[in-house]
Amino acid sequence: MVPATTVSQHESQSDRQRRFPWCLPPGPTPAIPRKGVLVSDRQLEPISPKEAIDWYLEHRHDELREATRRTHRSGLNIFRTWAEEEGLDNLNDLSGRNLVAFKTWRKSETDLNTVRLNGTLGVVQRFLRFCETIEAIDEGLAEKVPLPNVPPGEEVKTEVPEDEQVKAIRDYYDRFEYGSRRHAEFELIAEVGIRLGAVRAIDIEDVDLERLVIHLQHRPENPDVYGTPMKNGFDGERIINISPGLTQLLDDYISHNRNGATDQFDRNPLFTSYRGRVSTTTIRRDFYKLSRPCEYEPGCSHGREVEECEATHSKQAQSCPSSFTTHPLRKWSIMSQLDAGVSKEILSDRVDVSVPILDKHYDQRSEERKSIRRREELEANLEQYAMTDGGQVIEENDEG
C-alpha cells in the first residue's frame, strides 16, 4: 500500500479546497494509486484527459451523427479546460468529489439553466463510461456524475411566436419580399413544420411541383464529410404534401430568386447562396432578421430607438427580444395544424416525431384551445353536438 502524503498548500489541490471546501478537507490525503496499483481488483492505466477524449471521439465516430459529435466534442472540451485548470493531468486521479467540483465550476462559469447543465454532465458521464472500459478510471465512477433533476417546467421550452406576429411577417413578405429565399424558408416551416436540417437538405429534384409534394431524403454522404442527413436517419425519409400556395411560392423563388449554385457534391440545393447550399447558421440568421418587429412594421414594439438599436445590425439580430429562429416556428406550425384538425397520428408522420414526444414537447396549446378544438370535432362527428350557438347546445322546442 502506498503511504499517505500531505497535500502542499501550494499545490492545485489546496486551490480546489479553498474554492470547494466540502470536496477536499485539510490534512493528510491518501495518495492516488498509480500504474501497477490494484483498484477494484484491476490495474488503472495512466492517460491524460485530452488523450482519453480523443480515444472516445474516435471510438464513437461511426455511430454518432456529425451534429452529435460536435455536441460531445464541445462538452468534453469544457471538461478538459476544467481539468487543465485543476492540474488534473491523469484521469486515474479523478474522483467523485472532483465531479461535484466540476459541476459547481461549470455552474459558476456561465449562466446555464438546468437543462443545459444536465446536457453537459450527461456527455461527461457517457465519456467516463467509456473510460471505465479502458481502465482509465475506477469502475462505477461514471455513475457518480451529479446529474441535476430537471424541473418539468424547465424541461420543455415554451417559446412560441404569437399568431399575430406570424401573420404580420407573412403579410409583409407576401407584399414586399415575395419569392425571396427568406420568404420561402419561412413559409415552408410555418406551413409544414419540418426541422431546420430538413429545410437545408432539400434539393431542387426533391420538389415535385406537379404533384404538390416534397421528398425528404437522408443523404449523409460519408462518415468524414457532413452531407444533408435527416435527424432520424433513413427512418426520417418521407414525402410531405404542400399547398398550392406554397407550391407557387417555391416555383416563383426557384424561377426568379434562387442562386443557381451547386454544393460540394454537385447536387442542386433548393436554398442557396452564391457559395452553394446554405448552412444551418445562415438559415437561423435569416429567421432572426425577418422576425424583428422593425423588419415588418414601423418603429420598435419594445420602445427602442431603431437607429440606435444593436439588433438592427444583421449579426446582432438575435438580440431583439421578439426575434426567433426555426424551432419556435416549428412548434407554432404543429400547434396550428392541431388546431386545424390534423390528427396527431398524421401529424406525427408529417413532422417526423412520435405522438408521445409531440404531446410533451410540441403541443403547448392551452386547455381552453384544446377544448374548443374537441368541441369542433364533436360537432362534426356526433349528431347530438351538431346544433350549437357559441359553443352552447340549443334546446329544441317540442311544442307544436
C-alpha positions as CSV (number, residue, x, y, z in Angstrom):
1,M,0.0,0.0,0.0
2,V,1.4,3.4,-0.9
3,P,1.8,5.6,2.3
4,A,-0.3,8.7,2.8
5,T,1.2,12.0,1.9
6,T,0.4,15.5,3.0
7,V,-1.1,18.0,0.5
8,S,1.1,21.0,0.0
9,Q,-0.6,24.4,0.4
10,H,1.0,25.4,-2.9
11,E,-0.5,22.6,-4.9
12,S,-3.6,22.7,-7.0
13,Q,-5.5,20.5,-4.6
14,S,-5.3,23.3,-2.0
15,D,-6.7,25.7,-4.5
16,R,-9.6,23.3,-5.0
17,Q,-10.0,23.1,-1.3
18,R,-10.4,26.9,-1.0
19,R,-12.9,27.0,-3.8
20,F,-14.8,24.0,-2.8
21,P,-14.1,23.3,0.9
22,W,-16.6,20.4,1.1
23,C,-14.7,18.5,-1.6
24,L,-11.1,18.3,-0.2
25,P,-10.8,18.6,3.6
26,P,-7.4,19.7,5.0
27,G,-5.0,17.2,6.5
28,P,-3.4,14.0,5.2
29,T,-4.9,12.7,2.0
30,P,-4.4,9.2,0.7
31,A,-2.1,9.0,-2.3
32,I,-3.8,8.3,-5.6
33,P,-3.0,4.8,-6.8
34,R,-0.7,4.9,-9.9
35,K,0.0,2.3,-12.6
36,G,0.7,-1.0,-11.1
37,V,-1.6,-0.5,-8.0
38,L,-4.8,-2.5,-8.0
39,V,-8.1,-0.6,-7.6
40,S,-11.2,-2.7,-7.5
41,D,-9.2,-5.8,-8.5
42,R,-7.8,-4.3,-11.6
43,Q,-5.0,-2.0,-12.8
44,L,-5.6,1.5,-13.9
45,E,-3.5,2.7,-16.9
46,P,-2.4,6.4,-16.8
47,I,-3.9,8.6,-19.5
48,S,-4.4,12.3,-19.9
49,P,-7.9,13.8,-20.3
50,K,-7.0,15.0,-23.8
51,E,-5.8,11.6,-24.9
52,A,-8.9,9.9,-23.4
53,I,-11.2,12.4,-25.1
54,D,-9.5,11.8,-28.5
55,W,-9.9,8.0,-28.0
56,Y,-13.6,8.4,-27.1
57,L,-14.4,10.6,-30.1
58,E,-12.6,8.2,-32.4
59,H,-14.3,5.2,-30.9
60,R,-17.8,6.6,-31.4
61,H,-17.1,8.4,-34.7
62,D,-19.1,6.0,-36.9
63,E,-22.1,5.6,-34.6
64,L,-22.7,9.3,-33.9
65,R,-24.2,11.8,-36.4
66,E,-21.9,14.8,-37.1
67,A,-24.2,17.2,-35.1
68,T,-24.0,14.8,-32.1
69,R,-20.2,14.5,-32.4
70,R,-20.0,18.3,-32.3
71,T,-22.1,18.4,-29.2
72,H,-19.9,15.7,-27.5
73,R,-16.7,17.5,-28.5
74,S,-18.0,20.8,-27.2
75,G,-19.0,19.3,-23.8
76,L,-15.8,17.4,-23.4
77,N,-13.6,20.4,-24.3
78,I,-15.3,22.1,-21.3
79,F,-14.4,19.2,-19.1
80,R,-10.8,19.3,-20.4
81,T,-10.5,23.0,-19.7
82,W,-11.6,22.4,-16.1
83,A,-9.1,19.5,-15.8
84,E,-6.3,21.7,-17.0
85,E,-7.2,24.5,-14.6
86,E,-7.2,22.0,-11.7
87,G,-3.9,20.4,-12.7
88,L,-5.6,17.0,-13.4
89,D,-3.2,15.5,-15.9
90,N,-4.1,11.8,-15.3
91,L,-7.6,10.5,-15.3
92,N,-6.6,7.8,-12.8
93,D,-6.8,10.6,-10.2
94,L,-10.4,11.5,-10.9
95,S,-12.8,11.0,-8.0
96,G,-16.5,11.5,-7.2
97,R,-15.5,14.7,-5.3
98,N,-13.8,16.1,-8.4
99,L,-17.0,15.5,-10.3
100,V,-19.0,17.5,-7.8
101,A,-16.4,20.2,-8.1
102,F,-16.7,20.2,-11.9
103,K,-20.4,20.6,-11.7
104,T,-20.1,23.6,-9.3
105,W,-17.3,25.1,-11.5
106,R,-19.5,24.8,-14.6
107,K,-22.4,26.5,-12.9
108,S,-20.2,29.3,-11.7
109,E,-18.5,29.9,-15.0
110,T,-21.7,30.6,-17.1
111,D,-25.3,31.2,-16.6
112,L,-26.7,27.8,-17.6
113,N,-30.2,26.6,-17.0
114,T,-30.7,23.1,-15.5
115,V,-31.4,21.5,-18.9
116,R,-28.2,22.7,-20.5
117,L,-26.1,21.8,-17.4
118,N,-27.7,18.4,-17.4
119,G,-26.7,18.0,-21.1
120,T,-23.1,18.8,-20.4
121,L,-22.9,16.5,-17.5
122,G,-24.7,13.7,-19.5
123,V,-21.9,13.9,-22.2
124,V,-19.2,13.7,-19.5
125,Q,-21.0,10.7,-18.0
126,R,-21.0,8.8,-21.3
127,F,-17.4,9.7,-21.8
128,L,-16.5,8.3,-18.3
129,R,-18.3,5.1,-19.0
130,F,-16.0,4.6,-22.0
131,C,-13.0,5.5,-19.7
132,E,-14.0,2.7,-17.4
133,T,-13.7,0.2,-20.3
134,I,-10.1,1.2,-21.0
135,E,-9.0,1.1,-17.3
136,A,-8.6,4.9,-17.1
137,I,-10.8,5.4,-14.0
138,D,-12.4,3.4,-11.2
139,E,-15.3,1.2,-12.0
140,G,-18.6,2.8,-11.2
141,L,-17.2,6.4,-11.2
142,A,-19.3,7.4,-14.2
143,E,-22.5,6.8,-12.2
144,K,-21.3,9.3,-9.6
145,V,-21.6,12.2,-12.1
146,P,-24.1,14.5,-10.2
147,L,-26.8,14.9,-12.8
148,P,-29.3,17.6,-11.7
149,N,-33.1,16.9,-11.6
150,V,-34.7,18.9,-14.4
151,P,-37.9,20.6,-13.2
152,P,-40.8,19.6,-15.5
153,G,-41.5,23.2,-16.5
154,E,-37.9,23.8,-17.5
155,E,-37.5,20.5,-19.5
156,V,-40.0,21.8,-22.1
157,K,-39.1,25.0,-23.8
158,T,-42.2,27.2,-24.2
159,E,-41.2,30.0,-26.5
160,V,-43.6,30.1,-29.5
161,P,-44.4,33.1,-31.6
162,E,-47.8,34.7,-31.3
163,D,-50.3,34.2,-34.1
164,E,-50.4,37.9,-34.7
165,Q,-46.6,38.0,-35.2
166,V,-46.6,35.2,-37.7
167,K,-49.4,36.8,-39.6
168,A,-47.6,40.1,-39.7
169,I,-44.5,38.6,-41.0
170,R,-46.4,36.7,-43.7
171,D,-48.3,39.8,-44.7
172,Y,-45.1,41.8,-45.1
173,Y,-43.3,39.2,-47.2
174,D,-46.3,38.5,-49.4
175,R,-46.4,42.2,-50.2
176,F,-42.8,43.4,-50.2
177,E,-40.4,40.4,-50.5
178,Y,-42.5,37.8,-52.2
179,G,-40.5,34.9,-53.5
180,S,-37.3,35.7,-51.7
181,R,-35.2,32.9,-50.1
182,R,-36.2,34.1,-46.6
183,H,-39.9,34.1,-47.6
184,A,-39.7,30.6,-48.9
185,E,-37.8,29.3,-45.9
186,F,-40.3,30.9,-43.5
187,E,-43.4,29.6,-45.3
188,L,-42.1,26.1,-45.6
189,I,-41.6,25.7,-41.9
190,A,-44.8,27.7,-41.0
191,E,-47.0,25.5,-43.2
192,V,-45.4,22.1,-42.8
193,G,-43.4,22.2,-39.5
194,I,-40.3,20.4,-40.7
195,R,-36.9,20.8,-39.0
196,L,-34.2,23.1,-39.9
197,G,-32.0,20.3,-41.1
198,A,-34.7,19.0,-43.4
199,V,-35.1,22.5,-45.0
200,R,-31.4,22.7,-45.7
201,A,-31.4,19.2,-47.1
202,I,-33.9,19.7,-49.9
203,D,-32.6,19.6,-53.5
204,I,-34.4,21.0,-56.5
205,E,-35.1,17.5,-57.7
206,D,-36.9,16.7,-54.4
207,V,-39.6,19.3,-55.1
208,D,-42.4,17.9,-57.3
209,L,-44.4,21.0,-58.3
210,E,-46.9,19.0,-60.3
211,R,-47.8,16.5,-57.5
212,L,-47.5,19.2,-54.8
213,V,-45.1,17.2,-52.7
214,I,-41.5,17.3,-51.4
215,H,-39.4,14.2,-51.0
216,L,-37.2,14.5,-47.8
217,Q,-34.2,12.2,-48.1
218,H,-31.4,11.2,-45.8
219,R,-28.1,11.9,-47.6
220,P,-25.2,11.8,-45.0
221,E,-22.7,11.4,-47.9
222,N,-19.9,9.6,-45.9
223,P,-18.7,9.5,-42.3
224,D,-15.9,12.1,-42.9
225,V,-17.9,14.7,-44.8
226,Y,-21.1,16.3,-43.4
227,G,-23.8,15.9,-46.0
228,T,-27.5,16.6,-45.5
229,P,-28.7,14.0,-43.0
230,M,-32.2,13.6,-41.5
231,K,-32.4,13.8,-37.7
232,N,-33.7,10.2,-37.6
233,G,-31.6,8.8,-40.4
234,F,-33.4,6.8,-43.1
235,D,-36.4,6.5,-40.8
236,G,-36.9,10.2,-41.3
237,E,-37.3,9.9,-45.0
238,R,-40.8,10.8,-46.1
239,I,-43.0,12.6,-48.7
240,I,-44.7,15.7,-47.4
241,N,-47.7,17.4,-49.0
242,I,-47.7,21.1,-49.6
243,S,-50.5,23.5,-50.5
244,P,-51.0,25.1,-53.9
245,G,-50.0,28.4,-52.4
246,L,-46.7,27.1,-51.1
247,T,-46.1,25.3,-54.4
248,Q,-46.5,28.5,-56.3
249,L,-44.2,30.4,-53.9
250,L,-41.4,27.8,-54.3
251,D,-41.9,27.8,-58.1
252,D,-41.5,31.6,-58.1
253,Y,-38.5,31.5,-55.8
254,I,-36.8,28.9,-58.0
255,S,-37.6,30.8,-61.2
256,H,-36.6,34.3,-60.1
257,N,-34.6,34.5,-56.9
258,R,-32.6,31.2,-56.4
259,N,-28.9,31.5,-56.9
260,G,-28.0,28.7,-59.4
261,A,-25.2,27.3,-57.4
262,T,-24.4,23.6,-56.6
263,D,-22.9,22.2,-53.4
264,Q,-19.7,20.3,-52.9
265,F,-21.3,17.1,-54.0
266,D,-22.5,18.6,-57.3
267,R,-26.1,18.5,-56.1
268,N,-28.7,21.3,-56.7
269,P,-29.8,22.6,-53.3
270,L,-33.2,24.3,-53.1
271,F,-31.9,27.0,-50.8
272,T,-28.6,28.5,-51.9
273,S,-26.2,31.4,-51.5
274,Y,-23.5,32.4,-54.0
275,R,-21.3,29.8,-52.2
276,G,-23.7,26.9,-52.7
277,R,-26.0,25.2,-50.2
278,V,-26.9,27.5,-47.3
279,S,-25.7,26.4,-43.9
280,T,-27.9,26.0,-40.9
281,T,-26.3,29.1,-39.4
282,T,-27.4,31.1,-42.5
283,I,-31.0,29.9,-42.2
284,R,-31.1,30.7,-38.5
285,R,-29.7,34.2,-39.3
286,D,-32.4,34.7,-41.9
287,F,-35.0,33.9,-39.2
288,Y,-33.5,36.2,-36.6
289,K,-33.6,39.0,-39.2
290,L,-37.1,38.6,-40.5
291,S,-38.7,38.1,-37.1
292,R,-37.6,41.5,-35.7
293,P,-40.7,43.7,-35.5
294,C,-38.9,46.7,-37.0
295,E,-38.4,44.5,-40.1
296,Y,-42.1,44.2,-40.9
297,E,-43.8,47.2,-39.1
298,P,-42.9,50.8,-38.4
299,G,-40.9,51.6,-35.2
300,C,-40.0,49.3,-32.4
301,S,-42.5,47.4,-30.3
302,H,-40.0,47.4,-27.4
303,G,-39.7,51.2,-27.2
304,R,-36.2,51.3,-28.6
305,E,-34.7,53.9,-30.9
306,V,-34.4,51.9,-34.1
307,E,-31.4,54.0,-35.3
308,E,-29.5,53.2,-32.1
309,C,-30.6,49.6,-31.5
310,E,-27.8,47.0,-31.9
311,A,-30.4,44.4,-33.1
312,T,-30.8,46.3,-36.4
313,H,-27.3,45.0,-37.4
314,S,-27.5,41.7,-39.2
315,K,-25.0,39.9,-36.9
316,Q,-26.9,41.1,-33.8
317,A,-30.4,40.4,-34.9
318,Q,-30.8,37.6,-32.3
319,S,-30.5,40.3,-29.5
320,C,-34.0,41.6,-30.4
321,P,-36.4,40.3,-27.7
322,S,-39.0,39.4,-30.3
323,S,-36.7,37.6,-32.8
324,F,-36.9,33.8,-33.0
325,T,-35.4,31.0,-35.0
326,T,-36.7,27.9,-36.8
327,H,-37.6,25.7,-33.9
328,P,-40.2,28.0,-32.2
329,L,-41.8,28.4,-35.6
330,R,-41.9,24.6,-36.0
331,K,-43.7,24.4,-32.7
332,W,-46.1,27.1,-33.8
333,S,-46.8,25.2,-37.0
334,I,-47.5,22.0,-35.2
335,M,-49.9,23.7,-32.8
336,S,-51.7,25.4,-35.7
337,Q,-52.1,22.2,-37.6
338,L,-53.5,20.5,-34.5
339,D,-56.0,23.4,-34.1
340,A,-56.9,23.0,-37.8
341,G,-58.0,19.4,-37.1
342,V,-55.0,17.4,-38.3
343,S,-54.8,14.2,-36.3
344,K,-51.8,13.6,-34.2
345,E,-51.1,10.3,-36.0
346,I,-51.0,12.0,-39.4
347,L,-49.0,15.0,-38.0
348,S,-46.5,12.6,-36.4
349,D,-45.6,11.2,-39.8
350,R,-45.6,14.7,-41.4
351,V,-43.2,16.3,-38.9
352,D,-41.2,13.1,-38.0
353,V,-41.9,13.0,-34.3
354,S,-43.6,10.4,-32.2
355,V,-47.1,11.1,-30.7
356,P,-45.7,11.0,-27.1
357,I,-43.0,13.5,-27.9
358,L,-45.4,15.6,-29.8
359,D,-47.7,15.7,-26.7
360,K,-44.8,16.5,-24.4
361,H,-42.7,19.0,-26.3
362,Y,-44.8,20.5,-29.1
363,D,-48.5,20.6,-28.1
364,Q,-48.4,23.7,-25.9
365,R,-51.9,24.8,-26.6
366,S,-53.9,26.0,-23.6
367,E,-56.6,23.7,-22.2
368,E,-59.2,26.2,-23.5
369,R,-57.8,25.9,-27.0
370,K,-57.8,22.2,-26.8
371,S,-61.4,22.2,-25.5
372,I,-62.6,24.4,-28.4
373,R,-60.9,22.0,-30.9
374,R,-62.5,19.0,-29.3
375,R,-66.0,20.6,-29.5
376,E,-65.5,21.3,-33.2
377,E,-64.6,17.6,-33.7
378,L,-67.7,16.5,-31.7
379,E,-69.9,18.8,-33.7
380,A,-68.6,17.4,-36.9
381,N,-68.9,13.8,-35.9
382,L,-71.7,13.4,-33.3
383,E,-75.3,14.4,-34.1
384,Q,-76.2,15.4,-30.6
385,Y,-73.5,18.1,-30.7
386,A,-74.4,19.5,-34.1
387,M,-76.8,22.2,-33.0
388,T,-74.8,24.8,-31.1
389,D,-74.7,28.5,-30.7
390,G,-71.5,30.0,-29.4
391,G,-70.4,26.6,-28.0
392,Q,-73.7,26.1,-26.2
393,V,-76.2,23.4,-27.2
394,I,-79.5,24.8,-28.4
395,E,-82.5,23.3,-26.8
396,E,-85.2,22.4,-29.3
397,N,-88.8,23.4,-28.5
398,D,-91.1,20.4,-28.6
399,E,-94.3,22.4,-28.6
400,G,-96.3,22.5,-31.8
